[in-house]
Amino acid sequence: MSTRGSTRGVVYVHSSPSAVCPHVEWAISGTLGARVDLKWTAQPASPGQLRAECGWRAPAGTGAKLASALKAWPMIRFEVTEEPSAGVDGERFCFAPGLGLWHGRTSANGDIVVGEDQLRALVSMTRGGESLAHKLDELLAASWDEALEPFRHAGDGAPVTWLHQVG
């Protein structure tokens, strides 16, 4: 595979029922065009649930395709990151039951990037104060971070599988 235009990222499946795990692997496999065999471990933050993560290398835009494939199972919690590449911002996708999918651009150090047009629209739609603060929290994924944080910490030290897109 040529590395031209490629980037890398990580899929964090923070929690999944065991019956859904094969479907998660198939979704990632279908997106990357290579068989995926994740190392599932218990998720201490949610007894009875499993967690896994895998690094990937593929063309820019693959993070969005992975998130789109994974959101088909609304009972799982996941994050997909894509590192910035030549001429392309990085991206972060977060999914939590009850919240749905959040997407944001990221800088080279992983910070969420909010564009000036987004800020202008936000300011024109709100009257300041609490309304502005709430909308800023939405732009910065505060609710998703709050919902996913216990699952992130519970996965510290878990095994990571590295994958490469075929073709």
C-alpha positions in Angstrom: 0.0 0.0 0.0 1.2 3.5 -0.8 1.5 5.8 2.2 0.7 8.8 0.1 -2.3 10.6 1.5 -2.5 8.1 4.4 -2.9 8.8 8.0 -3.4 6.8 11.1 -5.8 6.8 14.0 -7.3 4.6 16.8 -10.7 3.0 17.3 -11.6 2.8 21.0 -14.6 0.5 21.6 -15.2 1.5 25.2 -18.1 -0.9 25.8 -20.0 -3.5 23.8 -22.2 -6.4 24.7 -20.4 -9.7 23.9 -23.0 -10.6 21.3 -22.2 -7.4 19.3 -18.4 -7.8 19.4 -18.3 -9.9 16.2 -20.4 -7.2 14.4 -18.0 -4.5 15.5 -15.1 -6.5 14.1 -16.9 -7.0 10.8 -17.7 -3.3 10.6 -14.1 -2.4 11.1 -12.9 -5.1 8.7 -15.3 -4.0 6.0 -14.1 -0.4 6.3 -10.4 -1.2 6.3 -10.6 -4.1 3.8 -8.7 -6.4 6.0 -9.8 -9.0 8.6 -9.8 -7.6 12.1 -9.4 -9.8 15.2 -9.6 -7.5 18.3 -8.4 -8.5 21.7 -11.5 -8.0 23.9 -11.2 -7.5 27.6 -13.7 -6.9 30.4 -14.9 -3.3 30.8 -14.7 -2.6 34.6 -16.8 0.5 34.3 -19.7 -1.6 33.0 -19.8 -5.2 34.3 -20.8 -7.6 31.5 -19.5 -5.4 28.8 -16.3 -5.8 26.8 -13.8 -3.2 25.4 -11.1 -3.2 22.7 -9.0 -0.8 20.8 -7.1 -0.9 17.6 -4.8 1.4 15.7 -5.2 1.8 12.0 -3.4 3.3 9.0 -5.4 4.1 5.9 -6.3 7.1 3.6 -7.4 10.3 5.1 -11.2 10.2 5.7 -11.2 6.6 7.0 -12.0 7.8 10.5 -15.4 9.1 9.3 -16.1 5.8 7.5 -15.2 3.8 10.7 -17.5 6.0 12.8 -20.3 5.7 10.3 -20.0 1.9 10.3 -19.9 1.6 14.1 -22.8 3.8 14.9 -25.1 1.1 13.5 -25.0 -0.4 17.0 -26.5 2.2 19.3 -25.7 0.2 22.4 -22.0 0.5 22.1 -19.7 3.4 23.3 -16.8 4.3 21.0 -14.4 6.9 19.8 -12.5 7.1 16.6 -9.5 9.4 16.1 -7.8 10.3 12.9 -4.5 12.2 13.0 -3.9 15.3 10.8 -2.2 14.6 7.5 -0.9 16.8 4.7 -3.6 19.4 4.0 -6.2 17.6 6.2 -7.2 18.3 9.8 -7.4 15.6 12.3 -10.8 14.3 13.4 -12.4 12.9 16.5 -15.7 11.0 16.6 -17.5 10.1 19.9 -20.5 8.0 20.3 -22.5 7.3 23.5 -25.9 5.8 23.9 -28.5 8.6 24.4 -26.2 11.2 22.9 -25.5 9.9 19.5 -22.5 10.8 17.3 -20.4 13.9 17.9 -17.7 15.0 15.4 -15.0 17.6 15.6 -11.8 18.6 14.0 -8.5 18.3 15.9 -5.2 20.0 15.9 -1.8 18.3 15.7 -1.7 18.0 19.5 -5.3 16.6 19.7 -7.1 19.7 20.8 -10.6 20.3 19.4 -10.5 23.0 16.7 -13.5 25.4 16.5 -13.5 27.4 13.3 -14.2 31.1 13.2 -17.4 30.5 11.2 -18.7 28.1 13.9 -17.9 30.7 16.5 -19.7 33.5 14.6 -22.7 31.4 14.0 -22.8 30.5 17.7 -22.5 34.1 18.8 -25.3 35.2 16.4 -27.6 32.4 17.6 -27.2 33.0 21.3 -27.6 35.9 23.6 -24.5 35.2 25.7 -24.4 33.9 29.2 -25.6 30.4 29.9 -26.9 29.8 26.4 -23.4 30.6 25.0 -21.7 28.4 27.5 -24.1 25.5 26.7 -23.5 25.8 23.0 -19.7 26.0 23.5 -19.9 22.8 25.6 -21.7 21.2 22.6 -19.0 22.3 20.2 -16.3 20.9 22.6 -18.1 17.6 23.2 -18.5 18.1 27.0 -21.4 15.7 27.3 -19.6 13.0 25.4 -16.5 13.5 27.4 -18.5 13.2 30.6 -20.3 10.1 29.4 -17.1 8.4 28.1 -14.5 9.4 30.7 -15.2 6.5 33.2 -14.8 4.0 30.3 -11.6 5.6 29.1 -9.9 5.3 32.4 -11.1 1.7 32.9 -9.3 0.8 29.6 -5.9 2.2 30.6 -3.2 -0.4 30.0 -5.4 -2.6 27.8 -3.9 -4.3 24.7 -3.9 -2.4 21.3 -4.1 -4.1 17.9 -2.5 -2.3 14.9 -4.3 -2.6 11.5 -3.5 -1.4 8.0 -5.9 -0.9 5.2 -5.4 -3.4 2.3 -5.2 -2.2 -1.3 
